[in-house]
Amino acid sequence: MNVLGVGTDITEVLRIAQMIERHGELFIARVYTPAEIEYCRTRTMATQHFAGRWAAKEAVLKALGTGWRRGISWRDVEVTNGAAGRPSVTLRGGTADFAEKMGIRCILASISHCRTHATASAVALDEIPATFTSEMPWV
Ligand SMILES: CC(C)(COP(=O)(O)OP(=O)(O)OC[C@H]1O[C@@H](n2cnc3c(N)ncnc32)[C@H](O)[C@@H]1OP(=O)(O)O)[C@@H](O)C(=O)NCCC(=O)NCCS
């Protein structure tokens, strides 16, 4: 198994809070998938979880080695959580096409957040680790 990329990001929770306040549903619907929105909104500190997903999306883009470019939307990277809370990444559209071209078959991600900041890291692999198979719906 080979590591084909790594990525990390740190996001200010306040910045996400301001985007939500200024642009409301437009911002949320543009950046987050329905599953992500439902997950965040059912948490007490919703904004921290939104910020965590923002950081995760940026980290995944870095791990893929593509930047934000034409044909890639924020919603092409989705973070969902398994029963124990572990995040897993689903790629769609532009990011799925790019990953396929690069031979990336699996992205592992980790998220952390506190009152002020959210951080995330991502690792791109050319194989699916056996223990993660059930949480990798995009492969
Ligand atoms: C993982 C854990 C240590 C995180 O601790 P924390 O310091 O309070 O919180 P952090 O801000 O550092 O991390 C939160 C992120 O950890 C991740 N996380 C949660 N559970 C995880 C797990 N089992 N494995 C890996 N990552 C996990 C999530 O991405 C979460 O952010 P999100 O909810 O926005 O997706 C803690 O949640 C834990 O012990 N979980 C065990 C599983 C559990 O108790 N599940 C209860 C539901 S059955």
The ligand as a Tripos MOL2 file, in Angstrom:
@<TRIPOS>MOLECULE
LIG
   48    50     1     0     0
SMALL
NO_CHARGES

@<TRIPOS>ATOM
      1 C1        -12.6930   10.5920   19.2310 C.3       1 LIG1
      2 C2        -12.7300   11.4220   20.5120 C.3       1 LIG1
      3 C3        -11.5070   11.0530   21.3310 C.3       1 LIG1
      4 C4        -12.7240   12.9100   20.1330 C.3       1 LIG1
      5 O1        -12.4570   13.6560   21.2390 O.3       1 LIG1
      6 P1        -12.4780   15.2460   21.5040 P.3       1 LIG1
      7 O2        -11.1370   15.6720   21.8900 O.co2     1 LIG1
      8 O3        -13.6070   15.4740   22.4240 O.co2     1 LIG1
      9 O4        -12.9110   16.0110   20.1780 O.3       1 LIG1
     10 P2        -12.0680   16.5980   18.9480 P.3       1 LIG1
     11 O5        -12.5770   17.9500   18.6600 O.co2     1 LIG1
     12 O6        -10.6060   16.4580   19.1090 O.co2     1 LIG1
     13 O7        -12.5110   15.6260   17.7670 O.3       1 LIG1
     14 C5        -13.8080   15.5990   17.3190 C.3       1 LIG1
     15 C6        -13.7620   14.8110   16.0340 C.3       1 LIG1
     16 O8        -13.2270   13.5220   16.2780 O.3       1 LIG1
     17 C7        -13.6790   12.6580   15.2490 C.3       1 LIG1
     18 N1        -14.0360   11.3970   15.8630 N.ar      1 LIG1
     19 C8        -15.0790   11.1300   16.6640 C.ar      1 LIG1
     20 N2        -15.0720    9.8370   17.0110 N.ar      1 LIG1
     21 C9        -14.0160    9.2530   16.4030 C.ar      1 LIG1
     22 C10       -13.4850    7.9370   16.3580 C.ar      1 LIG1
     23 N3        -14.0640    6.9300   16.9990 N.pl3     1 LIG1
     24 N4        -12.3780    7.7060   15.6190 N.ar      1 LIG1
     25 C11       -11.7940    8.6990   14.9390 C.ar      1 LIG1
     26 N5        -12.2440    9.9860   14.9470 N.ar      1 LIG1
     27 C12       -13.3400   10.2460   15.6650 C.ar      1 LIG1
     28 C13       -14.8750   13.3430   14.5760 C.3       1 LIG1
     29 O9        -14.4950   13.7060   13.2760 O.3       1 LIG1
     30 C14       -15.1310   14.5570   15.4550 C.3       1 LIG1
     31 O10       -15.5310   15.7050   14.7590 O.3       1 LIG1
     32 P3        -16.9680   15.7430   14.0320 P.3       1 LIG1
     33 O11       -17.9590   15.2530   15.0180 O.co2     1 LIG1
     34 O12       -17.1500   17.1840   13.6610 O.co2     1 LIG1
     35 O13       -16.8440   14.8510   12.8280 O.co2     1 LIG1
     36 C15       -14.0200   11.1220   21.3290 C.3       1 LIG1
     37 O14       -15.1460   11.5610   20.5880 O.3       1 LIG1
     38 C16       -14.1900    9.6390   21.6400 C.2       1 LIG1
     39 O15       -13.5550    9.1110   22.5440 O.2       1 LIG1
     40 N6        -15.0160    8.9210   20.9100 N.am      1 LIG1
     41 C17       -15.1660    7.4730   21.1560 C.3       1 LIG1
     42 C18       -16.3250    6.9440   20.4860 C.3       1 LIG1
     43 C19       -17.5530    7.2820   21.2490 C.2       1 LIG1
     44 O16       -17.5600    7.4840   22.4300 O.2       1 LIG1
     45 N7        -18.6600    7.3060   20.5320 N.am      1 LIG1
     46 C20       -19.9160    7.6640   21.1020 C.3       1 LIG1
     47 C21       -21.0140    7.3630   20.1560 C.3       1 LIG1
     48 S1        -21.4050    5.6490   20.1770 S.3       1 LIG1
@<TRIPOS>BOND
     1     1     2 1
     2     2     3 1
     3     2     4 1
     4     2    36 1
     5     4     5 1
     6     5     6 1
     7     6     7 2
     8     6     8 1
     9     6     9 1
    10     9    10 1
    11    10    11 2
    12    10    12 1
    13    10    13 1
    14    13    14 1
    15    14    15 1
    16    15    16 1
    17    15    30 1
    18    16    17 1
    19    17    18 1
    20    17    28 1
    21    18    19 ar
    22    18    27 ar
    23    19    20 ar
    24    20    21 ar
    25    21    22 ar
    26    21    27 ar
    27    22    23 1
    28    22    24 ar
    29    24    25 ar
    30    25    26 ar
    31    26    27 ar
    32    28    29 1
    33    28    30 1
    34    30    31 1
    35    31    32 1
    36    32    33 2
    37    32    34 1
    38    32    35 1
    39    36    37 1
    40    36    38 1
    41    38    39 2
    42    38    40 1
    43    40    41 1
    44    41    42 1
    45    42    43 1
    46    43    44 2
    47    43    45 1
    48    45    46 1
    49    46    47 1
    50    47    48 1
@<TRIPOS>SUBSTRUCTURE
     1 LIG1         1 GROUP 0 **** ****
